[in-house]
Amino acid sequence: YGLGVWRDKVGPNDDIRVVSGSGAFGFYPWIDRQHSTYGIVAVADLENGSSHAVPASQHIAELAWTAAAH
């Protein structure tokens, strides 16, 4: 963890490649510094609440930054 964001991907010299937010309430912002991309994923799950929405938004964000890198 570093100054308000998660360091999701780091390089071999501990340089930050991808950072993300906390994912609270199903919102998951991320920045891919290596590929100059960013985004915000929002998942609403009225039936299961944030216990389902937060992991779902994190998974979708990782798929997005991986796709944006290609």
N, C-alpha and C positions, 0 to 999 in steps of 0.2 A: 504494500500500500504506500502511496506517496502523495502527500499534499492534496487530498480530496478526490483522488482518482485511483483506480486499480491499474497496476502495470500488468496488463494481460500478456503481452509479448515483449520480450527484451532481446537485444542482440548479444553477441558473445562478449562485448565490452560493456555490458549492462546499459547500453543505450536503449531508450524507450522506443518501441516500434508501434504498439497499440495500447491505448489507455481507454478506460471506460468509467462510467458513473456507477452509482450504487445499485441501480435497478429497482429502486423503491416503487412500489405500487404498479409495477409492470412497465415503467419507463426505463429505457436503457440507452443512454447516449454513449457513443464511442468515437474515437479519433484514431485513424491509422496514419501515423506520421510518416511511415516509410513510403506509402503509396499516395499520400496527399488526398485521402478520402475521409469522410465522416458521415455520421448518421444518427438518427434517434429511432428506436423501435419502441412502439407502445402496444401492449397486449392487455386487453380487458377481459377478465373472466368473472362474470357476475355470479356464476354458480359456485366456483371453487375459491375465488378471492386471490389475494396476492401470493398465497402458497403455491399456486399453479402459474400465475401470470409472470412472476419474477423469473423463475427458471426458464419459462418459455421465451420471454423476451431476451434473456441472455443467450439462449441457443440461436435464436433468429439473428441476433446481432453478430454472433461469431460466423454464421453462414454468410451474412452480408459482407463483412470485412474480408472474409476469405475469397468470396466471389469478386469483390472489387479489386483485389490484388492481382487478378488474372486478366 
